[in-house]
Amino acid sequence: SNGSPKHMVEQLHKIRRAQPGDEAGLVELVTKGMPGYPFESVYDVNLMRASLIFPTDYRVVSIDVFGQIVGTAVLGNLGDYMQEIKRVVVDPSLRRNGIASEMTKHLVGEANNTGIIPWMDARADQLGMQRAGLKAGLCALSLESGKHCVYHHLDQNGFQIGPGRETMVHITSLTTDLSVLTEELAQWPLILVEQLATNMNQALMPRPKKIEVVNDYLPSAVEVKRRIESELGNNGSDIAVISRGETKMVVVKPDASGFIVNIDNKGLLPMIEWGHEMGLQTITTYIDIAQIGMLDLLVGAGMSPTMIRLNQSEQGTKVIWQVGWRSTANGSPGTQRSSDL
């Protein structure tokens, strides 16, 4: 038989859905395998247990022959048609043995069996998670820079590398004809197409992060959370939803980012200004590429087209190209200060 370490690991562990009682093992695993994660609830045994008793997502664990949890991955949120594969963590001593790929394949299979569209955003430096998504049959579509601002981020050796905006590889199970993208972009003003292309090219060739610039312009996680909660109150959650008129934004406190999910003409600019005043470093929204009537509104609000992705609202509907637009607190994409962060 094959005696390779990878083969042995595959034979000596199993994957099952996480359940109450797994919380201590999960906290121990993520403490070792995901240091510096901005959602600190993953390190809290009581909060982890509550998430297992009342799950809002589908979490799996990988168990070794001794009954120890050596890996975990999440598909969520339950009830959504498109669900993200996230928080893929493997014990550092067992990486490169196929565990992440097996868990990801399991989640893709669960999604396919229940009529869910799986996708994932893997950090540009998370090669293992990227490989796991590709081995599970997903396709890498685009790079999305600057959606999140991670504070006190640690590398795989536990060394502090400082805060900074993350570039994510968007990996999806959706496919469509690329010619549709070019045809619909041809309806856009050329200056915006060039701006989108420039921002996407910068994601492919990022500038080295300058720690001294980061420290000057990015407030600490504690300061950002204080600002947000002084404005919104402390709801006991890492997530808050705020409104300005009909415009709604999901605020992700630990990484100082906002995602606008509904837009009206009067509320967009005040929402962006409010978000940056309270400490949000990046604000993102996605629009269907054919929504040409939205372009002037987004430009007028100081947003810039930066990324593309695919979306499908429900089963049987058309797969749509979307463009992600971004506003940053420290200058628009492509400026010297912004690119150094």
Secondary structure, 3 states (H helix, E strand, C coil): CCCCHHHHHHHCEEEEECCCCCHHHHHHHHHHHCCCCCCHHHHCHHHHHHHHHCCCEEEEEEEECCCCEEEEEEEECCCCCEEEEEEEEECHHHCCCCHHHHHHHHHHHHHHHCCCEEEEEEECCCHHHHHHHHHCCCEEEEEEEEEEEECCCECCCCCECCCEEEEEEEEECCCCCHHHHHHHHCCCCHHHHHHHHHHHHHHHCCCCCCHHHHHHHCCCHHHHHHHHHHHHCCCCCCEEEEEECCEEEEEEHHHCEEEEEECCCCCHHHHHHHHHHCCCCEEEEEEECCCHHHHHHHHHCCCEEEEEEEECCCCCCCCEEEEEEEEECCCCCCCHHHHCC
